[in-house]
């Protein structure tokens, strides 16, 4: 987990995404690599793509699913690290 949660996250303009019934599929146009996000990851992605505010994103997940705040924050930090490592987002 990062030592500090970024305040904002910007999704890459080189990533296309499509929401499906139970997942969101991401396509990195620079590498041709596909990624799939589960329903919780899908809410994370949609929120980040819409506004990039990490606090609002966490609140949206908490309002959508019956989950523990600490678990959401841990999972979100892990997802941010993974997406950043793949070049799909930029965290600041």
The first five atom37 places (N, CA, C, CB, O) and aatype in JSON, in Angstrom:
{
  "aatype": [20, 20, 20, 20, 20, 20, 20, 20, 20, 20, 20, 20, 20, 20, 20, 20, 20, 20, 20, 20, 20, 20, 20, 20, 20, 20, 20, 20, 20, 20, 20, 20, 20, 20, 20, 20, 20, 20, 20, 20, 20, 20, 20, 20, 20, 20, 20, 20, 20, 20, 20, 20, 20, 20, 20, 20, 20, 20, 20, 20, 20, 20, 20, 20, 20, 20, 20, 20, 20, 20, 20, 20, 20, 20, 20, 20, 20, 20, 20, 20, 20, 20, 20, 20, 20, 20, 20, 20, 20, 20, 20, 20],
  "atom_mask": [
    [1, 1, 1, 1, 1],
    [1, 1, 1, 1, 1],
    [1, 1, 1, 1, 1],
    [1, 1, 1, 1, 1],
    [1, 1, 1, 1, 1],
    [1, 1, 1, 1, 1],
    [1, 1, 1, 1, 1],
    [1, 1, 1, 1, 1],
    [1, 1, 1, 1, 1],
    [1, 1, 1, 1, 1],
    [1, 1, 1, 1, 1],
    [1, 1, 1, 1, 1],
    [1, 1, 1, 1, 1],
    [1, 1, 1, 1, 1],
    [1, 1, 1, 1, 1],
    [1, 1, 1, 1, 1],
    [1, 1, 1, 1, 1],
    [1, 1, 1, 1, 1],
    [1, 1, 1, 1, 1],
    [1, 1, 1, 1, 1],
    [1, 1, 1, 1, 1],
    [1, 1, 1, 1, 1],
    [1, 1, 1, 1, 1],
    [1, 1, 1, 1, 1],
    [1, 1, 1, 1, 1],
    [1, 1, 1, 1, 1],
    [1, 1, 1, 1, 1],
    [1, 1, 1, 1, 1],
    [1, 1, 1, 1, 1],
    [1, 1, 1, 1, 1],
    [1, 1, 1, 1, 1],
    [1, 1, 1, 1, 1],
    [1, 1, 1, 1, 1],
    [1, 1, 1, 1, 1],
    [1, 1, 1, 1, 1],
    [1, 1, 1, 1, 1],
    [1, 1, 1, 1, 1],
    [1, 1, 1, 1, 1],
    [1, 1, 1, 1, 1],
    [1, 1, 1, 1, 1],
    [1, 1, 1, 1, 1],
    [1, 1, 1, 1, 1],
    [1, 1, 1, 1, 1],
    [1, 1, 1, 1, 1],
    [1, 1, 1, 1, 1],
    [1, 1, 1, 1, 1],
    [1, 1, 1, 1, 1],
    [1, 1, 1, 1, 1],
    [1, 1, 1, 1, 1],
    [1, 1, 1, 1, 1],
    [1, 1, 1, 1, 1],
    [1, 1, 1, 1, 1],
    [1, 1, 1, 1, 1],
    [1, 1, 1, 1, 1],
    [1, 1, 1, 1, 1],
    [1, 1, 1, 1, 1],
    [1, 1, 1, 1, 1],
    [1, 1, 1, 1, 1],
    [1, 1, 1, 1, 1],
    [1, 1, 1, 1, 1],
    [1, 1, 1, 1, 1],
    [1, 1, 1, 1, 1],
    [1, 1, 1, 1, 1],
    [1, 1, 1, 1, 1],
    [1, 1, 1, 1, 1],
    [1, 1, 1, 1, 1],
    [1, 1, 1, 1, 1],
    [1, 1, 1, 1, 1],
    [1, 1, 1, 1, 1],
    [1, 1, 1, 1, 1],
    [1, 1, 1, 1, 1],
    [1, 1, 1, 1, 1],
    [1, 1, 1, 1, 1],
    [1, 1, 1, 1, 1],
    [1, 1, 1, 1, 1],
    [1, 1, 1, 1, 1],
    [1, 1, 1, 1, 1],
    [1, 1, 1, 1, 1],
    [1, 1, 1, 1, 1],
    [1, 1, 1, 1, 1],
    [1, 1, 1, 1, 1],
    [1, 1, 1, 1, 1],
    [1, 1, 1, 1, 1],
    [1, 1, 1, 1, 1],
    [1, 1, 1, 1, 1],
    [1, 1, 1, 1, 1],
    [1, 1, 1, 1, 1],
    [1, 1, 1, 1, 1],
    [1, 1, 1, 1, 1],
    [1, 1, 1, 1, 1],
    [1, 1, 1, 1, 1],
    [1, 1, 1, 1, 1]
  ],
  "atom_positions": [
    [[0.85, -1.17, 0.0], [0.0, 0.0, 0.0], [0.89, 1.24, 0.0], [-0.96, 0.0, 1.22], [1.89, 1.27, 0.72]],
    [[0.55, 2.26, -0.8], [1.37, 3.46, -0.8], [1.35, 4.12, 0.58], [0.87, 4.45, -1.86], [0.41, 3.96, 1.35]],
    [[2.43, 4.86, 0.88], [2.49, 5.5, 2.19], [1.42, 6.57, 2.33], [3.87, 6.11, 2.41], [1.0, 6.88, 3.45]],
    [[0.96, 7.14, 1.21], [-0.06, 8.17, 1.26], [-1.0, 8.01, 0.06], [0.57, 9.59, 1.27], [-0.55, 7.79, -1.07]],
    [[-2.28, 8.11, 0.33], [-3.28, 8.02, -0.74], [-3.18, 9.27, -1.6], [-4.72, 7.86, -0.15], [-3.2, 10.38, -1.07]],
    [[-3.07, 9.11, -2.92], [-3.07, 10.31, -3.77], [-4.42, 11.01, -3.7], [-2.73, 9.94, -5.23], [-5.45, 10.36, -3.5]],
    [[-4.41, 12.32, -3.87], [-5.67, 13.07, -3.84], [-6.44, 12.92, -5.15], [-5.4, 14.54, -3.57], [-7.67, 12.86, -5.16]],
    [[-5.69, 12.87, -6.24], [-6.33, 12.74, -7.54], [-5.6, 11.7, -8.38], [-6.36, 14.1, -8.27], [-4.41, 11.43, -8.2]],
    [[-6.36, 11.14, -9.3], [-5.82, 10.16, -10.24], [-6.36, 10.53, -11.62], [-6.21, 8.68, -9.85], [-7.55, 10.81, -11.77]],
    [[-5.49, 10.53, -12.6], [-5.88, 10.82, -13.98], [-5.77, 9.55, -14.79], [-5.01, 11.95, -14.59], [-4.71, 8.91, -14.8]],
    [[-6.83, 9.18, -15.47], [-6.77, 8.0, -16.34], [-6.07, 8.38, -17.64], [-8.19, 7.43, -16.62], [-6.18, 9.5, -18.11]],
    [[-5.35, 7.43, -18.19], [-4.61, 7.67, -19.43], [-5.58, 7.85, -20.6], [-3.64, 6.5, -19.72], [-6.57, 7.13, -20.7]],
    [[-5.3, 8.8, -21.48], [-6.14, 8.96, -22.67], [-5.96, 7.8, -23.66], [-5.82, 10.3, -23.37], [-6.74, 7.65, -24.6]],
    [[-4.92, 6.99, -23.43], [-4.66, 5.84, -24.29], [-5.35, 4.57, -23.83], [-3.17, 5.6, -24.37], [-5.06, 3.48, -24.32]],
    [[-6.28, 4.71, -22.88], [-7.03, 3.56, -22.36], [-8.5, 3.71, -22.71], [-6.83, 3.41, -20.82], [-9.14, 4.7, -22.35]],
    [[-9.03, 2.72, -23.41], [-10.46, 2.65, -23.67], [-11.07, 1.71, -22.64], [-10.77, 2.17, -25.14], [-10.42, 0.76, -22.21]],
    [[-12.32, 1.98, -22.23], [-12.97, 1.05, -21.32], [-14.41, 0.83, -21.72], [-12.89, 1.56, -19.89], [-15.07, 1.71, -22.28]],
    [[-14.87, -0.37, -21.42], [-16.25, -0.74, -21.71], [-16.82, -1.45, -20.5], [-16.35, -1.64, -22.98], [-16.25, -2.43, -20.01]],
    [[-17.95, -0.95, -20.02], [-18.64, -1.6, -18.91], [-19.5, -2.73, -19.45], [-19.5, -0.58, -18.11], [-20.27, -2.54, -20.39]],
    [[-19.35, -3.9, -18.85], [-20.16, -5.06, -19.19], [-21.04, -5.39, -17.99], [-19.27, -6.28, -19.6], [-21.05, -4.64, -17.01]],
    [[-21.76, -6.47, -18.05], [-22.7, -6.82, -16.98], [-22.03, -6.91, -15.61], [-23.37, -8.12, -17.3], [-22.51, -6.31, -14.65]],
    [[-20.94, -7.64, -15.52], [-20.33, -7.88, -14.21], [-18.85, -7.5, -14.15], [-20.49, -9.31, -13.84], [-18.14, -7.92, -13.24]],
    [[-18.4, -6.71, -15.11], [-17.01, -6.29, -15.1], [-16.82, -5.1, -16.05], [-16.09, -7.45, -15.5], [-17.7, -4.76, -16.83]],
    [[-15.66, -4.49, -15.96], [-15.25, -3.46, -16.9], [-13.97, -3.94, -17.56], [-15.05, -2.08, -16.19], [-13.05, -4.42, -16.89]],
    [[-13.91, -3.81, -18.86], [-12.74, -4.21, -19.61], [-11.99, -2.95, -20.04], [-13.12, -5.09, -20.85], [-12.58, -2.03, -20.59]],
    [[-10.68, -2.94, -19.78], [-9.82, -1.83, -20.18], [-8.92, -2.31, -21.31], [-8.97, -1.32, -18.97], [-8.46, -3.45, -21.29]],
    [[-8.68, -1.46, -22.29], [-7.76, -1.75, -23.38], [-6.73, -0.64, -23.44], [-8.51, -1.9, -24.73], [-7.07, 0.52, -23.69]],
    [[-5.48, -1.01, -23.23], [-4.38, -0.06, -23.35], [-4.0, 0.0, -24.82], [-3.14, -0.46, -22.45], [-3.44, -0.96, -25.36]],
    [[-4.29, 1.11, -25.48], [-4.06, 1.24, -26.92], [-2.57, 1.25, -27.28], [-4.71, 2.49, -27.43], [-2.21, 0.94, -28.41]],
    [[-1.71, 1.62, -26.33], [-0.28, 1.66, -26.64], [0.35, 0.27, -26.64], [0.44, 2.56, -25.64], [1.31, 0.03, -27.36]],
    [[-0.19, -0.63, -25.83], [0.39, -1.99, -25.75], [-0.51, -3.06, -26.32], [0.71, -2.33, -24.32], [-0.06, -4.16, -26.61]],
    [[-1.8, -2.74, -26.48], [-2.76, -3.73, -26.94], [-3.18, -4.7, -25.85], [-2.19, -4.49, -28.11], [-3.78, -5.74, -26.14]],
    [[-2.87, -4.39, -24.61], [-3.16, -5.27, -23.49], [-4.55, -4.98, -22.92], [-2.1, -5.12, -22.4], [-4.94, -3.83, -22.75]],
    [[-5.28, -6.06, -22.65], [-6.6, -5.96, -22.02], [-6.48, -6.23, -20.53], [-7.58, -6.96, -22.67], [-5.64, -7.0, -20.08]],
    [[-7.34, -5.56, -19.77], [-7.43, -5.76, -18.33], [-8.92, -5.87, -17.99], [-6.74, -4.59, -17.53], [-9.75, -5.22, -18.62]],
    [[-9.25, -6.69, -17.0], [-10.64, -6.82, -16.56], [-10.74, -6.44, -15.08], [-11.17, -8.27, -16.79], [-9.9, -6.83, -14.27]],
    [[-11.76, -5.67, -14.76], [-12.02, -5.25, -13.38], [-13.33, -5.85, -12.91], [-12.04, -3.71, -13.27], [-14.31, -5.87, -13.65]],
    [[-13.34, -6.34, -11.67], [-14.57, -6.87, -11.07], [-15.52, -5.71, -10.77], [-14.25, -7.68, -9.77], [-15.18, -4.56, -11.03]],
    [[-16.72, -5.99, -10.23], [-17.68, -4.91, -9.99], [-17.15, -3.78, -9.11], [-18.92, -5.47, -9.35], [-17.42, -2.61, -9.38]],
    [[-16.41, -4.1, -8.06], [-15.87, -3.03, -7.21], [-14.81, -2.24, -7.97], [-15.26, -3.62, -5.9], [-14.82, -1.01, -7.94]],
    [[-13.91, -2.94, -8.65], [-12.9, -2.27, -9.46], [-13.52, -1.42, -10.55], [-11.96, -3.29, -10.08], [-12.98, -0.38, -10.93]],
    [[-14.67, -1.86, -11.06], [-15.38, -1.1, -12.08], [-15.87, 0.24, -11.54], [-16.57, -1.9, -12.62], [-15.78, 1.26, -12.23]],
    [[-16.39, 0.23, -10.31], [-16.82, 1.5, -9.7], [-15.61, 2.41, -9.49], [-17.55, 1.24, -8.34], [-15.67, 3.61, -9.76]],
    [[-14.51, 1.83, -9.01], [-13.28, 2.61, -8.85], [-12.92, 3.28, -10.17], [-12.11, 1.72, -8.35], [-12.72, 4.49, -10.22]],
    [[-12.85, 2.49, -11.25], [-12.42, 3.02, -12.54], [-13.37, 4.1, -13.06], [-12.32, 1.89, -13.56], [-12.92, 5.16, -13.48]],
    [[-14.67, 3.83, -13.02], [-15.64, 4.79, -13.55], [-15.53, 6.12, -12.81], [-17.07, 4.24, -13.44], [-15.56, 7.19, -13.43]],
    [[-15.4, 6.07, -11.49], [-15.27, 7.28, -10.7], [-13.98, 8.03, -11.06], [-15.28, 6.95, -9.2], [-13.99, 9.25, -11.22]],
    [[-12.89, 7.31, -11.18], [-11.62, 7.95, -11.54], [-11.69, 8.58, -12.92], [-10.47, 6.94, -11.47], [-11.18, 9.67, -13.14]],
    [[-12.33, 7.88, -13.86], [-12.46, 8.42, -15.22], [-13.36, 9.65, -15.23], [-13.03, 7.34, -16.16], [-13.14, 10.58, -16.0]],
    [[-14.38, 9.66, -14.36], [-15.32, 10.78, -14.32], [-14.73, 12.03, -13.69], [-16.57, 10.39, -13.57], [-14.9, 13.13, -14.22]],
    [[-14.01, 11.88, -12.56], [-13.55, 13.07, -11.85], [-12.17, 12.93, -11.22], [-14.52, 13.42, -10.79], [-11.54, 13.95, -10.92]],
    [[-11.67, 11.73, -11.0], [-10.31, 11.54, -10.48], [-10.11, 11.79, -9.0], [-9.41, 12.4, -11.21], [-9.0, 11.63, -8.5]],
    [[-11.15, 12.18, -8.29], [-11.04, 12.49, -6.87], [-11.1, 11.19, -6.07], [-12.18, 13.46, -6.41], [-12.12, 10.5, -6.08]],
    [[-10.01, 10.84, -5.38], [-9.94, 9.57, -4.68], [-10.89, 9.5, -3.49], [-8.53, 9.31, -4.21], [-11.45, 8.43, -3.22]],
    [[-11.1, 10.59, -2.78], [-12.04, 10.58, -1.64], [-13.46, 10.31, -2.11], [-11.98, 11.92, -0.89], [-14.17, 9.51, -1.5]],
    [[-13.87, 10.97, -3.17], [-15.21, 10.75, -3.73], [-15.35, 9.33, -4.25], [-15.5, 11.77, -4.85], [-16.42, 8.72, -4.16]],
    [[-14.26, 8.8, -4.81], [-14.29, 7.44, -5.33], [-14.51, 6.43, -4.21], [-12.98, 7.13, -6.07], [-15.31, 5.5, -4.36]],
    [[-13.81, 6.6, -3.11], [-13.99, 5.7, -1.97], [-15.42, 5.79, -1.45], [-12.99, 6.04, -0.85], [-16.03, 4.76, -1.14]],
    [[-15.97, 6.99, -1.35], [-17.34, 7.15, -0.88], [-18.33, 6.47, -1.83], [-17.69, 8.65, -0.75], [-19.31, 5.86, -1.37]],
    [[-18.09, 6.55, -3.13], [-18.98, 5.9, -4.1], [-18.99, 4.39, -3.91], [-18.56, 6.26, -5.54], [-20.04, 3.76, -4.0]],
    [[-17.83, 3.82, -3.65], [-17.76, 2.37, -3.42], [-18.49, 2.01, -2.13], [-16.29, 1.9, -3.35], [-19.24, 1.04, -2.09]],
    [[-18.26, 2.79, -1.08], [-18.93, 2.52, 0.19], [-20.45, 2.63, 0.05], [-18.43, 3.49, 1.27], [-21.18, 1.9, 0.72]],
    [[-20.94, 3.52, -0.8], [-22.37, 3.68, -1.02], [-22.95, 2.59, -1.92], [-22.65, 5.03, -1.63], [-24.16, 2.36, -1.92]],
    [[-22.1, 1.92, -2.7], [-22.55, 0.91, -3.65], [-22.49, -0.52, -3.11], [-21.74, 0.99, -4.9], [-23.23, -1.39, -3.56]],
    [[-21.61, -0.75, -2.15], [-21.38, -2.1, -1.64], [-21.34, -2.1, -0.12], [-20.07, -2.68, -2.21], [-20.96, -1.11, 0.5]],
    [[-21.74, -3.21, 0.47], [-21.67, -3.37, 1.93], [-20.27, -3.86, 2.28], [-22.78, -4.38, 2.46], [-20.03, -5.06, 2.43]],
    [[-19.35, -2.91, 2.4], [-17.95, -3.24, 2.66], [-17.38, -2.34, 3.75], [-17.1, -3.12, 1.36], [-17.91, -1.26, 4.03]],
    [[-16.3, -2.8, 4.36], [-15.61, -2.08, 5.41], [-14.73, -0.98, 4.81], [-14.77, -3.05, 6.26], [-14.02, -1.23, 3.83]],
    [[-14.76, 0.22, 5.37], [-13.97, 1.35, 4.85], [-12.48, 1.0, 4.76], [-14.17, 2.58, 5.75], [-11.85, 1.28, 3.74]],
    [[-11.91, 0.4, 5.8], [-10.48, 0.08, 5.78], [-10.15, -0.87, 4.64], [-10.05, -0.54, 7.12], [-9.11, -0.74, 3.99]],
    [[-11.04, -1.84, 4.38], [-10.81, -2.78, 3.28], [-10.88, -2.06, 1.94], [-11.83, -3.92, 3.33], [-10.07, -2.33, 1.05]],
    [[-11.83, -1.14, 1.8], [-11.95, -0.37, 0.55], [-10.69, 0.44, 0.32], [-13.19, 0.56, 0.6], [-10.17, 0.46, -0.8]],
    [[-10.2, 1.1, 1.33], [-8.99, 1.93, 1.18], [-7.8, 1.05, 0.81], [-8.7, 2.71, 2.49], [-7.03, 1.4, -0.08]],
    [[-7.64, -0.09, 1.5], [-6.53, -1.0, 1.17], [-6.63, -1.5, -0.26], [-6.52, -2.2, 2.14], [-5.64, -1.48, -1.0]],
    [[-7.83, -1.94, -0.66], [-8.02, -2.44, -2.03], [-7.8, -1.35, -3.06], [-9.42, -3.03, -2.19], [-7.21, -1.59, -4.11]],
    [[-8.26, -0.13, -2.76], [-8.11, 0.99, -3.68], [-6.63, 1.33, -3.86], [-8.89, 2.21, -3.17], [-6.18, 1.57, -4.99]],
    [[-5.89, 1.36, -2.76], [-4.46, 1.66, -2.86], [-3.74, 0.6, -3.69], [-3.83, 1.74, -1.45], [-2.87, 0.91, -4.5]],
    [[-4.11, -0.65, -3.49], [-3.5, -1.74, -4.27], [-3.84, -1.6, -5.75], [-3.98, -3.11, -3.74], [-2.97, -1.78, -6.61]],
    [[-5.11, -1.28, -6.05], [-5.51, -1.09, -7.45], [-4.78, 0.09, -8.08], [-7.02, -0.89, -7.54], [-4.33, 0.01, -9.22]],
    [[-4.66, 1.19, -7.34], [-3.92, 2.35, -7.85], [-2.49, 1.97, -8.19], [-3.95, 3.51, -6.83], [-1.97, 2.34, -9.24]],
    [[-1.84, 1.22, -7.29], [-0.47, 0.78, -7.55], [-0.39, -0.05, -8.82], [0.08, -0.02, -6.37], [0.51, 0.14, -9.64]],
    [[-1.33, -0.98, -9.0], [-1.32, -1.86, -10.17], [-1.59, -1.08, -11.45], [-2.36, -2.97, -10.02], [-0.9, -1.26, -12.46]],
    [[-2.59, -0.2, -11.43], [-2.91, 0.58, -12.62], [-1.78, 1.53, -12.98], [-4.21, 1.38, -12.41], [-1.47, 1.73, -14.16]],
    [[-1.16, 2.12, -11.97], [-0.03, 3.03, -12.2], [1.15, 2.26, -12.79], [0.38, 3.73, -10.89], [1.79, 2.74, -13.72]],
    [[1.44, 1.08, -12.27], [2.55, 0.26, -12.77], [2.34, -0.12, -14.24], [2.71, -1.01, -11.91], [3.31, -0.27, -14.98]],
    [[1.08, -0.28, -14.65], [0.77, -0.63, -16.04], [0.68, 0.61, -16.94], [-0.55, -1.4, -16.1], [0.51, 0.48, -18.15]],
    [[0.78, 1.81, -16.35], [0.7, 3.03, -17.13], [-0.71, 3.44, -17.5], [1.5, 2.88, -18.36], [-0.9, 4.25, -18.41]],
    [[-1.71, 2.89, -16.8], [-3.09, 3.19, -17.11], [-3.6, 4.44, -16.43], [-3.94, 2.04, -16.74], [-4.62, 4.99, -16.83]],
    [[-2.89, 4.88, -15.4], [-3.27, 6.09, -14.66], [-2.0, 6.84, -14.27], [-4.11, 5.75, -13.39], [-0.89, 6.33, -14.38]],
    [[-2.21, 8.07, -13.81], [-1.14, 8.85, -13.17], [-1.72, 9.36, -11.86], [-0.63, 10.05, -14.09], [-2.74, 10.06, -11.86]],
    [[-1.08, 9.02, -10.75], [-1.54, 9.44, -9.43], [-0.77, 10.65, -8.96], [-1.41, 8.31, -8.42], [0.44, 10.75, -9.16]],
    [[-1.48, 11.6, -8.31], [-0.81, 12.78, -7.78], [-1.42, 13.2, -6.46], [-0.86, 13.93, -8.78], [-0.98, 14.18, -5.86]]
  ]
}
